[in-house]
């Protein structure tokens, strides 16, 4: 019933204003970040110079799910195929073009 004794002090979880506090080994000591993941969005760039967008779609299904067959932009692009000299192979570069941003910064916080 819980995760066990996390702090080795008789309690299993720490809550701050009803939100569980989750530890992360990459977070500096003495700092507390409060992130509301509902306020983050990812904008995808649909065009990059000298590249082709990689589109994805679901499999065609007969019935009510066939509307999911629309091609969707994933944010990934590929460069034209390059042929190196004196080698049997091909080179294609893969790019991701997107920007993650916060639409409501006031719902996120930072404490020291």
N, CA, C and O atoms as CSV, one atom per row, in Angstrom:
chain,resi,resn,atom,element,x,y,z
A,1,UNK,N,N,0.842,-1.174,0.000
A,1,UNK,CA,C,0.000,0.000,0.000
A,1,UNK,C,C,0.882,1.230,0.000
A,1,UNK,O,O,1.053,1.844,1.053
A,2,UNK,N,N,1.419,1.597,-1.068
A,2,UNK,CA,C,2.366,2.705,-1.130
A,2,UNK,C,C,3.675,2.205,-1.701
A,2,UNK,O,O,3.785,1.063,-2.147
A,3,UNK,N,N,4.651,3.067,-1.680
A,3,UNK,CA,C,5.934,2.705,-2.273
A,3,UNK,C,C,6.914,2.165,-1.258
A,3,UNK,O,O,8.033,1.812,-1.630
A,4,UNK,N,N,6.548,2.085,-0.001
A,4,UNK,CA,C,7.499,1.667,1.013
A,4,UNK,C,C,8.081,2.881,1.714
A,4,UNK,O,O,7.671,4.013,1.454
A,5,UNK,N,N,9.030,2.648,2.596
A,5,UNK,CA,C,9.614,3.753,3.357
A,5,UNK,C,C,10.649,4.471,2.506
A,5,UNK,O,O,11.802,4.049,2.418
A,6,UNK,N,N,10.223,5.554,1.884
A,6,UNK,CA,C,11.114,6.287,0.995
A,6,UNK,C,C,12.146,7.068,1.784
A,6,UNK,O,O,13.335,7.033,1.470
A,7,UNK,N,N,11.692,7.771,2.807
A,7,UNK,CA,C,12.602,8.638,3.555
A,7,UNK,C,C,13.239,7.928,4.742
A,7,UNK,O,O,14.050,8.526,5.450
A,8,UNK,N,N,12.884,6.646,4.979
A,8,UNK,CA,C,13.379,5.886,6.122
A,8,UNK,C,C,13.077,6.613,7.439
A,8,UNK,O,O,13.838,6.518,8.402
A,9,UNK,N,N,11.943,7.347,7.461
A,9,UNK,CA,C,11.561,8.088,8.658
A,9,UNK,C,C,10.112,7.794,9.047
A,9,UNK,O,O,9.533,8.536,9.840
A,10,UNK,N,N,9.514,6.727,8.508
A,10,UNK,CA,C,8.190,6.336,8.905
A,10,UNK,C,C,7.082,6.812,7.980
A,10,UNK,O,O,5.915,6.514,8.236
A,11,UNK,N,N,7.398,7.534,6.922
A,11,UNK,CA,C,6.363,7.953,5.971
A,11,UNK,C,C,6.770,7.513,4.578
A,11,UNK,O,O,7.951,7.313,4.294
A,12,UNK,N,N,5.766,7.364,3.705
A,12,UNK,CA,C,6.035,6.830,2.375
A,12,UNK,C,C,6.108,7.903,1.302
A,12,UNK,O,O,6.900,7.772,0.369
A,13,UNK,N,N,5.312,8.954,1.401
A,13,UNK,CA,C,5.295,10.003,0.382
A,13,UNK,C,C,5.281,11.368,1.045
A,13,UNK,O,O,4.821,11.524,2.176
A,14,UNK,N,N,5.790,12.343,0.327
A,14,UNK,CA,C,5.752,13.727,0.773
A,14,UNK,C,C,4.850,14.487,-0.189
A,14,UNK,O,O,4.999,14.387,-1.407
A,15,UNK,N,N,3.918,15.243,0.368
A,15,UNK,CA,C,2.993,16.030,-0.450
A,15,UNK,C,C,3.169,17.497,-0.129
A,15,UNK,O,O,3.384,17.860,1.028
A,16,UNK,N,N,3.079,18.345,-1.141
A,16,UNK,CA,C,3.100,19.797,-0.972
A,16,UNK,C,C,1.822,20.338,-1.593
A,16,UNK,O,O,1.664,20.308,-2.813
A,17,UNK,N,N,0.907,20.833,-0.763
A,17,UNK,CA,C,-0.395,21.350,-1.189
A,17,UNK,C,C,-1.167,20.322,-2.022
A,17,UNK,O,O,-1.781,20.667,-3.032
A,18,UNK,N,N,-1.129,19.074,-1.595
A,18,UNK,CA,C,-1.885,18.019,-2.252
A,18,UNK,C,C,-1.225,17.409,-3.472
A,18,UNK,O,O,-1.811,16.532,-4.106
A,19,UNK,N,N,-0.027,17.844,-3.819
A,19,UNK,CA,C,0.678,17.331,-4.992
A,19,UNK,C,C,1.890,16.537,-4.506
A,19,UNK,O,O,2.662,17.044,-3.692
A,20,UNK,N,N,2.075,15.300,-4.987
A,20,UNK,CA,C,3.215,14.518,-4.509
A,20,UNK,C,C,4.548,15.109,-4.978
A,20,UNK,O,O,4.679,15.584,-6.106
A,21,UNK,N,N,5.516,15.062,-4.084
A,21,UNK,CA,C,6.877,15.518,-4.410
A,21,UNK,C,C,7.649,14.304,-4.903
A,21,UNK,O,O,7.727,13.289,-4.212
A,22,UNK,N,N,8.219,14.408,-6.096
A,22,UNK,CA,C,8.943,13.298,-6.716
A,22,UNK,C,C,10.415,13.670,-6.787
A,22,UNK,O,O,10.773,14.746,-7.264
A,23,UNK,N,N,11.270,12.765,-6.305
A,23,UNK,CA,C,12.699,13.038,-6.333
A,23,UNK,C,C,13.275,12.763,-7.724
A,23,UNK,O,O,12.769,11.930,-8.477
A,24,UNK,N,N,14.334,13.480,-8.033
A,24,UNK,CA,C,15.020,13.290,-9.309
A,24,UNK,C,C,16.501,13.484,-9.054
A,24,UNK,O,O,16.908,14.497,-8.486
A,25,UNK,N,N,17.305,12.526,-9.468
A,25,UNK,CA,C,18.743,12.608,-9.203
A,25,UNK,C,C,19.430,13.738,-9.973
A,25,UNK,O,O,20.537,14.141,-9.613
A,26,UNK,N,N,18.796,14.252,-11.021
A,26,UNK,CA,C,19.397,15.338,-11.798
A,26,UNK,C,C,19.043,16.719,-11.252
A,26,UNK,O,O,19.625,17.714,-11.685
A,27,UNK,N,N,18.103,16.803,-10.314
A,27,UNK,CA,C,17.709,18.088,-9.734
A,27,UNK,C,C,18.732,18.482,-8.672
A,27,UNK,O,O,19.055,17.673,-7.803
A,28,UNK,N,N,19.244,19.710,-8.728
A,28,UNK,CA,C,20.242,20.133,-7.735
A,28,UNK,C,C,19.674,20.108,-6.311
A,28,UNK,O,O,18.475,20.297,-6.106
A,29,UNK,N,N,20.542,19.875,-5.349
A,29,UNK,CA,C,20.124,19.803,-3.955
A,29,UNK,C,C,19.619,21.164,-3.479
A,29,UNK,O,O,20.213,22.195,-3.791
A,30,UNK,N,N,18.540,21.163,-2.737
A,30,UNK,CA,C,17.994,22.396,-2.183
A,30,UNK,C,C,17.086,23.147,-3.137
A,30,UNK,O,O,16.688,24.271,-2.831
A,31,UNK,N,N,16.746,22.577,-4.273
A,31,UNK,CA,C,15.856,23.226,-5.232
A,31,UNK,C,C,14.613,22.380,-5.431
A,31,UNK,O,O,14.685,21.151,-5.446
A,32,UNK,N,N,13.464,23.044,-5.586
A,32,UNK,CA,C,12.190,22.380,-5.789
A,32,UNK,C,C,11.512,23.017,-6.993
A,32,UNK,O,O,11.204,24.208,-6.988
A,33,UNK,N,N,11.285,22.210,-8.026
A,33,UNK,CA,C,10.597,22.670,-9.227
A,33,UNK,C,C,9.184,22.112,-9.205
A,33,UNK,O,O,8.988,20.918,-8.977
A,34,UNK,N,N,8.213,22.958,-9.438
A,34,UNK,CA,C,6.828,22.519,-9.523
A,34,UNK,C,C,6.360,22.767,-10.950
A,34,UNK,O,O,6.179,23.910,-11.369
A,35,UNK,N,N,6.168,21.680,-11.688
A,35,UNK,CA,C,5.808,21.763,-13.096
A,35,UNK,C,C,4.424,21.180,-13.317
A,35,UNK,O,O,4.142,20.057,-12.898
A,36,UNK,N,N,3.579,21.927,-13.961
A,36,UNK,CA,C,2.256,21.458,-14.348
A,36,UNK,C,C,2.355,21.041,-15.802
A,36,UNK,O,O,2.412,21.890,-16.692
A,37,UNK,N,N,2.376,19.738,-16.050
A,37,UNK,CA,C,2.584,19.244,-17.407
A,37,UNK,C,C,1.415,19.556,-18.336
A,37,UNK,O,O,1.555,19.462,-19.556
A,38,UNK,N,N,0.263,19.925,-17.775
A,38,UNK,CA,C,-0.865,20.310,-18.625
A,38,UNK,C,C,-0.648,21.664,-19.283
A,38,UNK,O,O,-1.371,22.015,-20.216
A,39,UNK,N,N,0.335,22.433,-18.816
A,39,UNK,CA,C,0.577,23.765,-19.375
A,39,UNK,C,C,1.690,23.781,-20.414
A,39,UNK,O,O,2.060,24.851,-20.896
A,40,UNK,N,N,2.234,22.616,-20.769
A,40,UNK,CA,C,3.293,22.556,-21.777
A,40,UNK,C,C,2.722,22.091,-23.105
A,40,UNK,O,O,1.876,21.198,-23.144
A,41,UNK,N,N,3.175,22.687,-24.178
A,41,UNK,CA,C,2.759,22.296,-25.520
A,41,UNK,C,C,3.989,22.172,-26.406
A,41,UNK,O,O,5.039,22.747,-26.121
A,42,UNK,N,N,3.842,21.419,-27.474
A,42,UNK,CA,C,4.922,21.199,-28.424
A,42,UNK,C,C,4.475,21.692,-29.785
A,42,UNK,O,O,3.526,21.167,-30.366
A,43,UNK,N,N,5.159,22.698,-30.287
A,43,UNK,CA,C,4.868,23.221,-31.623
A,43,UNK,C,C,5.822,22.566,-32.607
A,43,UNK,O,O,7.031,22.521,-32.375
A,44,UNK,N,N,5.279,22.063,-33.698
A,44,UNK,CA,C,6.081,21.397,-34.719
A,44,UNK,C,C,6.242,22.313,-35.922
A,44,UNK,O,O,5.285,22.950,-36.362
A,45,UNK,N,N,7.446,22.372,-36.443
A,45,UNK,CA,C,7.706,23.142,-37.649
A,45,UNK,C,C,7.437,22.240,-38.854
A,45,UNK,O,O,7.994,21.148,-38.960
A,46,UNK,N,N,6.601,22.698,-39.734
A,46,UNK,CA,C,6.196,21.843,-40.853
A,46,UNK,C,C,7.134,21.939,-42.041
A,46,UNK,O,O,7.136,21.049,-42.891
A,47,UNK,N,N,7.925,22.989,-42.124
A,47,UNK,CA,C,8.838,23.112,-43.264
A,47,UNK,C,C,10.249,23.399,-42.774
A,47,UNK,O,O,10.458,24.196,-41.859
A,48,UNK,N,N,11.186,22.750,-43.385
A,48,UNK,CA,C,12.613,23.011,-43.218
A,48,UNK,C,C,13.212,23.087,-44.603
A,48,UNK,O,O,12.812,22.335,-45.491
A,49,UNK,N,N,14.162,23.980,-44.805
A,49,UNK,CA,C,14.755,24.057,-46.146
A,49,UNK,C,C,15.532,22.789,-46.489
A,49,UNK,O,O,16.209,22.212,-45.638
A,50,UNK,N,N,15.426,22.373,-47.726
A,50,UNK,CA,C,16.140,21.205,-48.258
A,50,UNK,C,C,15.848,19.926,-47.476
A,50,UNK,O,O,16.755,19.131,-47.231
A,51,UNK,N,N,14.607,19.726,-47.089
A,51,UNK,CA,C,14.253,18.501,-46.386
A,51,UNK,C,C,12.821,18.100,-46.730
A,51,UNK,O,O,12.035,18.899,-47.239
A,52,UNK,N,N,12.510,16.841,-46.437
A,52,UNK,CA,C,11.181,16.289,-46.690
A,52,UNK,C,C,10.572,15.885,-45.359
A,52,UNK,O,O,11.216,15.157,-44.604
A,53,UNK,N,N,9.354,16.325,-45.035
A,53,UNK,CA,C,8.749,15.916,-43.762
A,53,UNK,C,C,8.381,14.432,-43.761
A,53,UNK,O,O,7.985,13.877,-44.786
A,54,UNK,N,N,8.517,13.812,-42.612
A,54,UNK,CA,C,8.134,12.418,-42.441
A,54,UNK,C,C,6.725,12.412,-41.853
A,54,UNK,O,O,6.502,12.880,-40.737
A,55,UNK,N,N,5.795,11.885,-42.611
A,55,UNK,CA,C,4.404,11.858,-42.190
A,55,UNK,C,C,4.066,10.455,-41.688
A,55,UNK,O,O,4.610,9.463,-42.174
A,56,UNK,N,N,3.164,10.384,-40.710
A,56,UNK,CA,C,2.743,9.096,-40.179
A,56,UNK,C,C,1.226,9.013,-40.208
A,56,UNK,O,O,0.542,10.032,-40.121
A,57,UNK,N,N,0.709,7.824,-40.329
A,57,UNK,CA,C,-0.729,7.598,-40.314
A,57,UNK,C,C,-0.992,6.228,-39.722
A,57,UNK,O,O,-0.125,5.354,-39.727
A,58,UNK,N,N,-2.194,6.054,-39.216
A,58,UNK,CA,C,-2.582,4.742,-38.714
A,58,UNK,C,C,-3.018,3.863,-39.885
A,58,UNK,O,O,-3.261,4.358,-40.985
A,59,UNK,N,N,-3.111,2.594,-39.647
A,59,UNK,CA,C,-3.525,1.667,-40.696
A,59,UNK,C,C,-4.982,1.918,-41.081
A,59,UNK,O,O,-5.790,2.280,-40.226
A,60,UNK,N,N,-5.320,1.735,-42.331
A,60,UNK,CA,C,-6.725,1.941,-42.712
A,60,UNK,C,C,-7.630,0.878,-42.104
A,60,UNK,O,O,-7.418,-0.318,-42.301
A,61,UNK,N,N,-8.626,1.319,-41.373
A,61,UNK,CA,C,-9.566,0.420,-40.715
A,61,UNK,C,C,-10.956,0.769,-41.217
A,61,UNK,O,O,-11.344,1.938,-41.229
A,62,UNK,N,N,-11.684,-0.217,-41.618
A,62,UNK,CA,C,-13.050,0.007,-42.084
A,62,UNK,C,C,-13.942,0.340,-40.892
A,62,UNK,O,O,-13.824,-0.274,-39.832
A,63,UNK,N,N,-14.825,1.302,-41.065
A,63,UNK,CA,C,-15.780,1.624,-40.020
A,63,UNK,C,C,-15.518,2.982,-39.409
A,63,UNK,O,O,-15.078,3.909,-40.090
A,64,UNK,N,N,-15.796,3.096,-38.103
A,64,UNK,CA,C,-15.736,4.401,-37.460
A,64,UNK,C,C,-14.317,4.905,-37.235
A,64,UNK,O,O,-14.131,6.090,-36.958
A,65,UNK,N,N,-13.314,4.040,-37.345
A,65,UNK,CA,C,-11.941,4.447,-37.096
A,65,UNK,C,C,-11.187,4.837,-38.360
A,65,UNK,O,O,-10.001,5.154,-38.274
A,66,UNK,N,N,-11.818,4.828,-39.523
A,66,UNK,CA,C,-11.091,5.150,-40.744
A,66,UNK,C,C,-10.738,6.629,-40.827
A,66,UNK,O,O,-9.939,7.016,-41.680
A,67,UNK,N,N,-11.307,7.463,-39.971
A,67,UNK,CA,C,-10.934,8.875,-39.981
A,67,UNK,C,C,-9.526,9.091,-39.415
A,67,UNK,O,O,-8.943,10.155,-39.618
A,68,UNK,N,N,-8.973,8.100,-38.709
A,68,UNK,CA,C,-7.634,8.205,-38.157
A,68,UNK,C,C,-6.550,7.985,-39.205
A,68,UNK,O,O,-5.361,8.039,-38.890
A,69,UNK,N,N,-6.950,7.740,-40.437
A,69,UNK,CA,C,-5.973,7.487,-41.484
A,69,UNK,C,C,-5.340,8.783,-42.007
A,69,UNK,O,O,-4.483,8.722,-42.888
A,70,UNK,N,N,-5.730,9.928,-41.501
A,70,UNK,CA,C,-5.164,11.194,-41.954
A,70,UNK,C,C,-3.665,11.229,-41.668
A,70,UNK,O,O,-3.208,10.810,-40.604
A,71,UNK,N,N,-2.917,11.734,-42.636
A,71,UNK,CA,C,-1.480,11.881,-42.432
A,71,UNK,C,C,-1.223,12.988,-41.425
A,71,UNK,O,O,-1.820,14.062,-41.502
A,72,UNK,N,N,-0.325,12.719,-40.475
A,72,UNK,CA,C,-0.002,13.682,-39.431
A,72,UNK,C,C,1.482,13.990,-39.480
A,72,UNK,O,O,2.313,13.103,-39.677
A,73,UNK,N,N,1.800,15.264,-39.296
A,73,UNK,CA,C,3.190,15.687,-39.253
A,73,UNK,C,C,3.769,15.324,-37.891
A,73,UNK,O,O,3.151,15.596,-36.862
A,74,UNK,N,N,4.938,14.717,-37.877
A,74,UNK,CA,C,5.574,14.285,-36.634
A,74,UNK,C,C,6.653,15.238,-36.164
A,74,UNK,O,O,7.154,15.088,-35.050
A,75,UNK,N,N,7.028,16.218,-36.982
A,75,UNK,CA,C,8.114,17.112,-36.636
A,75,UNK,C,C,9.464,16.621,-37.136
A,75,UNK,O,O,10.452,17.353,-37.072
A,76,UNK,N,N,9.517,15.390,-37.632
A,76,UNK,CA,C,10.766,14.841,-38.155
A,76,UNK,C,C,10.851,15.102,-39.656
A,76,UNK,O,O,9.854,15.041,-40.375
A,77,UNK,N,N,12.064,15.393,-40.103
A,77,UNK,CA,C,12.338,15.659,-41.514
A,77,UNK,C,C,13.587,14.880,-41.909
A,77,UNK,O,O,14.432,14.570,-41.069
A,78,UNK,N,N,13.689,14.572,-43.185
A,78,UNK,CA,C,14.881,13.883,-43.680
A,78,UNK,C,C,15.479,14.679,-44.832
A,78,UNK,O,O,14.778,15.315,-45.619
A,79,UNK,N,N,16.794,14.615,-44.894
A,79,UNK,CA,C,17.497,15.308,-45.974
A,79,UNK,C,C,17.482,14.436,-47.228
A,79,UNK,O,O,17.186,13.243,-47.146
A,80,UNK,N,N,17.795,15.012,-48.378
A,80,UNK,CA,C,17.920,14.171,-49.576
A,80,UNK,C,C,19.040,13.141,-49.380
A,80,UNK,O,O,20.007,13.388,-48.659
A,81,UNK,N,N,18.895,12.007,-50.022
A,81,UNK,CA,C,19.881,10.943,-49.889
A,81,UNK,C,C,21.177,11.338,-50.589
A,81,UNK,O,O,21.171,11.765,-51.743
A,82,UNK,N,N,22.274,11.188,-49.877
A,82,UNK,CA,C,23.598,11.506,-50.408
A,82,UNK,C,C,24.352,10.213,-50.680
A,82,UNK,O,O,24.265,9.265,-49.899
A,83,UNK,N,N,25.076,10.170,-51.762
A,83,UNK,CA,C,25.878,8.999,-52.111
A,83,UNK,C,C,27.354,9.350,-51.931
A,83,UNK,O,O,27.872,10.184,-52.674
A,84,UNK,N,N,28.045,8.741,-50.971
A,84,UNK,CA,C,29.461,9.045,-50.769
A,84,UNK,C,C,30.309,8.473,-51.904
A,84,UNK,O,O,29.937,7.495,-52.554
A,85,UNK,N,N,31.460,9.113,-52.122
A,85,UNK,CA,C,32.383,8.670,-53.167
A,85,UNK,C,C,33.099,7.393,-52.737
A,85,UNK,O,O,33.457,7.241,-51.569
A,86,UNK,N,N,33.302,6.491,-53.667
A,86,UNK,CA,C,34.062,5.252,-53.463
A,86,UNK,C,C,33.506,4.376,-52.342
A,86,UNK,O,O,34.254,3.623,-51.719
A,87,UNK,N,N,32.221,4.466,-52.086
A,87,UNK,CA,C,31.598,3.622,-51.074
A,87,UNK,C,C,30.243,3.162,-51.575
A,87,UNK,O,O,29.562,3.860,-52.327
A,88,UNK,N,N,29.875,1.979,-51.141
A,88,UNK,CA,C,28.562,1.467,-51.487
A,88,UNK,C,C,27.650,1.719,-50.291
A,88,UNK,O,O,27.635,0.937,-49.340
A,89,UNK,N,N,26.912,2.781,-50.340
A,89,UNK,CA,C,26.024,3.128,-49.237
A,89,UNK,C,C,25.300,4.425,-49.542
A,89,UNK,O,O,25.486,5.029,-50.598
A,90,UNK,N,N,24.492,4.829,-48.620
A,90,UNK,CA,C,23.734,6.069,-48.759
A,90,UNK,C,C,23.646,6.737,-47.394
A,90,UNK,O,O,23.634,6.073,-46.358
A,91,UNK,N,N,23.585,8.063,-47.415
A,91,UNK,CA,C,23.517,8.845,-46.178
A,91,UNK,C,C,22.273,9.726,-46.232
A,91,UNK,O,O,22.027,10.419,-47.220
A,92,UNK,N,N,21.507,9.687,-45.167
A,92,UNK,CA,C,20.360,10.574,-45.008
A,92,UNK,C,C,20.386,11.127,-43.595
A,92,UNK,O,O,20.520,10.372,-42.631
A,93,UNK,N,N,20.259,12.435,-43.467
A,93,UNK,CA,C,20.227,13.057,-42.144
A,93,UNK,C,C,18.785,13.148,-41.669
A,93,UNK,O,O,17.875,13.408,-42.455
A,94,UNK,N,N,18.587,12.928,-40.365
A,94,UNK,CA,C,17.274,13.006,-39.756
A,94,UNK,C,C,17.248,14.199,-38.810
A,94,UNK,O,O,18.119,14.331,-37.950
A,95,UNK,N,N,16.253,15.068,-38.966
A,95,UNK,CA,C,16.134,16.278,-38.166
A,95,UNK,C,C,14.811,16.262,-37.403
A,95,UNK,O,O,13.813,15.736,-37.893
A,96,UNK,N,N,14.807,16.835,-36.216
A,96,UNK,CA,C,13.560,17.099,-35.504
A,96,UNK,C,C,13.428,18.609,-35.384
A,96,UNK,O,O,14.348,19.280,-34.915
A,97,UNK,N,N,12.300,19.141,-35.800
A,97,UNK,CA,C,12.072,20.578,-35.767
A,97,UNK,C,C,10.830,20.856,-34.936
A,97,UNK,O,O,9.703,20.681,-35.399
A,98,UNK,N,N,11.050,21.290,-33.708
A,98,UNK,CA,C,9.937,21.591,-32.831
A,98,UNK,C,C,10.396,22.468,-31.678
A,98,UNK,O,O,11.593,22.647,-31.451
A,99,UNK,N,N,9.431,23.010,-30.957
A,99,UNK,CA,C,9.721,23.888,-29.828
A,99,UNK,C,C,8.731,23.579,-28.716
A,99,UNK,O,O,7.521,23.658,-28.928
A,100,UNK,N,N,9.227,23.228,-27.535
A,100,UNK,CA,C,8.349,23.036,-26.391
A,100,UNK,C,C,8.257,24.360,-25.646
A,100,UNK,O,O,9.267,25.016,-25.392
A,101,UNK,N,N,7.036,24.744,-25.301
A,101,UNK,CA,C,6.836,26.014,-24.607
A,101,UNK,C,C,5.716,25.860,-23.589
A,101,UNK,O,O,4.935,24.910,-23.634
A,102,UNK,N,N,5.657,26.815,-22.674
A,102,UNK,CA,C,4.667,26.815,-21.605
A,102,UNK,C,C,3.615,27.878,-21.907
A,102,UNK,O,O,3.950,29.033,-22.170
A,103,UNK,N,N,2.342,27.482,-21.869
A,103,UNK,CA,C,1.272,28.428,-22.188
A,103,UNK,C,C,0.784,29.172,-20.944
A,103,UNK,O,O,0.148,30.218,-21.073
A,104,UNK,N,N,1.065,28.661,-19.751
A,104,UNK,CA,C,0.662,29.314,-18.509
A,104,UNK,C,C,1.816,29.250,-17.500
A,104,UNK,O,O,1.805,28.391,-16.618
A,105,UNK,N,N,2.804,30.134,-17.611
A,105,UNK,CA,C,3.950,30.072,-16.690
A,105,UNK,C,C,3.569,30.298,-15.227
A,105,UNK,O,O,4.282,29.849,-14.330
A,106,UNK,N,N,2.455,30.989,-14.975
A,106,UNK,CA,C,2.082,31.264,-13.579
A,106,UNK,C,C,1.647,30.004,-12.833
A,106,UNK,O,O,1.556,30.030,-11.605
A,107,UNK,N,N,1.373,28.897,-13.538
A,107,UNK,CA,C,0.988,27.652,-12.902
A,107,UNK,C,C,2.195,26.748,-12.623
A,107,UNK,O,O,2.019,25.598,-12.219
A,108,UNK,N,N,3.395,27.244,-12.828
A,108,UNK,CA,C,4.615,26.513,-12.546
A,108,UNK,C,C,5.427,27.305,-11.536
A,108,UNK,O,O,5.281,28.523,-11.434
A,109,UNK,N,N,6.285,26.614,-10.786
A,109,UNK,CA,C,7.026,27.331,-9.759
A,109,UNK,C,C,8.405,26.758,-9.524
A,109,UNK,O,O,8.759,25.690,-10.023
A,110,UNK,N,N,9.181,27.515,-8.737
A,110,UNK,CA,C,10.555,27.144,-8.398
A,110,UNK,C,C,10.860,27.687,-7.010
A,110,UNK,O,O,10.635,28.866,-6.739
A,111,UNK,N,N,11.366,26.838,-6.137
A,111,UNK,CA,C,11.757,27.245,-4.794
A,111,UNK,C,C,13.205,26.822,-4.548
A,111,UNK,O,O,13.691,25.846,-5.119
A,112,UNK,N,N,13.876,27.574,-3.693
A,112,UNK,CA,C,15.223,27.196,-3.239
A,112,UNK,C,C,15.212,27.054,-1.743
A,112,UNK,O,O,16.242,26.741,-1.146
